[in-house]
Amino acid sequence: MLYKDNQIIFKDMIKKNFYDFFFKKFLHNKIYMTGLSHLLNMREKYSFVNSFSDVDYKIFSQNGEDGIIDYLLSQLSIEKPKFVEIGVGDYTEANTRFVFERTSAKGVIIDCIYGLEKKISKNLATWRGELNVINRSVNSKNIIEILSTFDSLRDLDLFSIDIDGIDYWILNKLPENFSKIAIIEYNPIFGKDIEVSVPNIDNFNRTKYHYSNLCFGMSLKAAIKIMQSKNFYFLGTNLFRNNAFFVSNDFKKNKYFSNLEINELEKYVDSNFSESRNKNGKLNFLNKKKQIMEILDCEIVDLSQDKFIKKKLKEIIDI
């Protein structure tokens, strides 16, 4: 009887894996073709775009980055972008996923996850292009060494970083003009006025740093300033208000994005997503005002002076 029971269980497992494989493949193809059709239709309107909200569209990115990326690449006439993305999870949702599948591009993706390469190979045909998968924790000490291994900073077209932590300090180590396009995560909770980042801590973990998960990354103002020092200009953000987009000054705005209007920073930190947690680790969905109050005692780095100084957030923010 036990033998027969095991046979039934084994057959059920085969059946489940069979259906999972073909369902996921069907769903993936459906998402891909629908997204591609949308972008091809939108390209006819790119010369008239005056806001990223016109092109914000999700395919495989977490939010609307796919549409914005396609717009930027199209305006710069980049057909097969060479890219680097830091912070990709298992690559199910990532800023460069569609670009890789669509163009068979050459890229480097980096994250620190157990079995990363195996997980990626399960949901992506990596043979379509040249995809270098690096399973390492990135910090300001090793970023140049990691990227130089793959010659990734030469003629880079697209760079994206989203590690919910010391993004600022990694950017600080990169040379000028390290890419044509850059997507930089920022923390909208910090607001529009202050120029701050969390401290430069190796293996930074936003949950360990503060139970709320709210104190991470850099402010938008800090992102804009450091990118200006790298010879980039700010073009806007996604509608979700957590990723900022920059283009190298080698590609002048008045030539490539003449219709694009840049708004006051207040608009780009007007986010409504709520992922806060209480001391027990449970989501408590604090509103925007309560979010900032929750992390006032957190230590951050004030970047507004020549000498960076660690302070409590409540020391520099007006409530």
N, C-alpha and C positions, 0 to 999 in steps of 0.2 A: 504493500500500500504506500509506503514511504517513497518507493522508487517511482510509482505512478504520480504521486503528488509532486515530486521533484521535476518530473517530465512536464507536467502542466505549468509549473512555475517557470521553467526554462522556456517553454513555448510562449508564455505570456510576455516574458522579458524580450524575446526576439520580436514579437508582434509590436510591443510598445516602442522599441528602438527603431523598428521599421517605419512606423507611423510618425514618430518624432522627427526622424531624418527627413522624410519627404514633406511633412508639414512645414518644418523650418525652412527647407529649401524653397518650397512654394511661396511661403510668406516673404522670405528674403527677396526672391525674384520679383514678387508683386510690389514690394516697397521700392526696390531699385528702379523698376520700369516706370512706376508712377512718378517717382522723384525726378528721373531723367526727363520724362515728358514735360513735367512742370518747368524745369530749368530751361529746356530748349525753347519753350514758348516764351518764357520771361526774357530771354536774351534779346529779343526784338525790341524790348522796352528799356534796356539798360542805359541807353544814352539819355533817357529822360528821368532817371531815378534821382530824387533829391533827398531821400532819407533811407536809411537801412531798413526801416519798417516796411518799405516797398518790396524788399527782396528777402526778408527774414523767412526762412523755410527749413524745416527739419526733414532729413532723410535718415541718415545714420548718426548725425551729431546728437548731442544731448538736447539741444534746443534749436534755435533757428540759424545756426552757424553755416550749414551747408549752402543755403541760398546766398548768404553774404559772401562766402568764400568764392562761389562760382561767379558772382558779380565782379569781385575784385580781380580774379584771375582773368576774366574775359576782358575787362577794361585795360589790363596790362598786357594782353595778348600772350598769356602763358598757357600753352596747351597741355604740356606734360610737366607739372610742377615737381621739383625736387623738394622734399619736405622733411621736417623733424617735428615730432609731437612728443612732448613730455607729459605723462599722466594720461594713460589711455584705458585703464582698466583691462578688461579682456578683449577690447577693441570692438565690442558689440555696438557701443555708442562712442564715437570719437570724431574729432573735427576733420581728420584726414581719411577716414574710412571710405567715403564715397569717391573722393579724389583718386585714391589708390585703385579702387575697382573700376572706375570709369576710364582712367587714362593709362593703367598699367605703369604707374610712376615708380620712381626710385625714392625710398624713404627710410627713415629711422624712427622707430617708436620705442618709448622707454617707460617702464613702470617697474615697481617692485612687488610682484605678486607670485605666490607659489605656483609653479607649473605654468607660467605665463605663455611660453611659446606653444605648449600643447593646447592650452585653452583657445588661443588665437587660431591655430590651425583647424580647430573643430568648427569654427563659424566663418572661416574666410579661406578662399582659394589663394593661398600665398604665392603660388606659382605664376599668378597673373602679372606680377611685376617683381621688382627687387626690394623686398621688405626686410630690413635688418631689425630684429627684435632684441632689445637689451633689457635684461631683468636685473636692474640695479636701483638702489636708492640714490637719487641725484642730490647733490649739494653744491655749495659754492666752491668747494675745494676740488671736486672731481669733474665738474661739467665740461671744462675745456678738454681734459684728457679723454673723456668718454666720446665726445663729438669728434675730436681730431682722429680718433681711431678709424672712423669711417669717412674722413675727409668731408665732413658734413657742412662745414661753414664756408665752403667755396661755392659761390653762385647759388646759394640757397634761395628758393622761391617762396616757401611757406614755412613759418615757424609757429608752433603753438605750445603754450605751457599752462597747465592746470593741475597743480599738485596740492592745492588747499593749504599752503604753508609758506615756505621761504622763497616763493617765486621771485620776489624783489631781489634777493641776494644772489640768486642765480643769474638773473638778467644783468646785475651789476658787473659780473665777470665777463660778459660777452663783449666782443669788439663792436665798433661802429659798423653800421650797414650789414649786420649779420644775416639779413634776409631782405627780400623785397617786401613781403607781407608778414606781419606778426599779429598773433592773437594772444592777448594777455588776460588771464583771469584777474579780477579784482574783487574786493569785498565791499558791496554797496552799503553795508551797515555802517561803515565808517563815515559815510556822507560825502559832501562835495567840498568841504572847506579844509580839511586837515590832510597833511602829507605824512602818512605813517605806514609802518609794516610791523608784523610780528618779529621778534628777535631772530637772529640767524642761528637756529638750533638744528643740528644734524638730526635726521630722522624725526622731524617735527610731526606731531600727531595732533590734529585740531581737537579731538575728543579728550586726549590726555592734558592738553594745554588748558582747556576749560570745558567743563562738563556740558555746557550749552551747545558746543560745536560752532559758536558764532564768532569767536576771535581767531581769525586766520588771515593769511595773505596780506595784501596791501590795499590802501585806498586808491580810488581812481586818480586822484590828483598826483599821488606818488607814482603811479604807473605812467601817467602822461609825462611827468618831469624826467623820469629816468629814460624813457623812450626818446624824448627830445635830445637827451645827452648822447644817445646812440644814433642820432641823425634820422629820426622818424617823426612823422606828424600823425596826429590823432584824427580819425575819421568818424568815429561813433561806436556804438555798442549794439549788441543784440537786444531784442525786446525783453528778454528775461532779465536783463541788466546785471550780467556777471562776467561778460567777456568783452574786452575792448579791442578795437581793430586799428592797426597802424600800418603805414606805408612809408618806405624809405623816401627821403627827400630827393633821391635821384630821379623819382617819378613825380614831377610837380603836380600839385593838386589842380591848378588851373588848366592843366592840359588833359589829365586823365579823369578827374572827378569834378569838373567845373560846376555841375549842377547840384552837387551834394552839399547840403546845408548842415553846418555844425552848430549845435544848440548849446545853451548854458549847461554846465555840469550837473546842475540840479535835476535835469530831466534824466540823466543817465544813471543816477543813483536811486531813482524812484522805483524801487523793486517791492514786490508784494509777496514773494515766496517766503514761506515760514518753515524752517527745518530745525528749529530750536528744540533742545531736550532739557529735561529737569535733572536733578541730581541722581535720580534713579535710572537715567538713560532713556526715559520714555519721551516721545514727542509731546511737546506742550503748545506748539503753534503760537508763540508769542507774536504780537503785532510789532510793527516797526519801532515804535516808541519804546516798548518794553524790551526789545532786543538790545538796544544800545545801553539801557539801564542795567541789563543783566551782566554786561562785561566791563563796566566802568572801572573795576579794580584790577583788570588785566594789565599786565606790563606790555607795552608796545615801544617801538623806537620812533622818536620824533625825527623826521628826515628834513625838516624845514630849515635847519641850520647847517652850516658847514661841518660842524662836529655833531655826529649823531648821538643822541642821548636817550637812554631808556627812562620811560616815565609810566605812571599809571594813566590809563586812557582818560580818566576823569580830570587829570591835570591840564589837558590841552583841548578838551572838547566842551563846547557850550551846550548846556542842556536847558 
